[in-house]
Amino acid sequence: MVSRRPHTATLDVNVVTVTNGEYAGTATTNSSITGRLEIGSVKRIKTTTGDTIETGKKFFTNNEKIDGATHLTVDGVKYSIVLWQVLQTHSVIWLD
């Protein structure tokens, strides 16, 4: 039987530290998630900043959205996260 989530990806997450209401610093941490990388036909999507981008790379996962995630690495290839789209049963992470 073929797994629906065959890939393990590493996320780069920027964590901002605030102490007493003031910016104290930023650190980058890593987190692992499982899912399926799919590279297919190019779609036009709107990013959170309102820009439109064309990409055909996406990563399907059952994980909840991780705020501050900037990059996703699968099989040694590092992708920039364009949009983390949360749906009812799963999430789609659009990559550049």
HELIX and SHEET records of a PDB file:
SHEET    1   A 7 HIS A   7  THR A  19  0                                        
SHEET    2   A 7 GLU A  22  LYS A  46 -1                                        
SHEET    3   A 7 THR A  52  THR A  61 -1                                        
SHEET    4   A 7 SER A  91  LEU A  95 -1                                        
SHEET    5   A 7 VAL A  77  VAL A  86 -1                                        
SHEET    6   A 7 ALA A  69  VAL A  74 -1                                        
SHEET    7   A 7 HIS A   7  THR A  19 -1                                        
END                                                                             
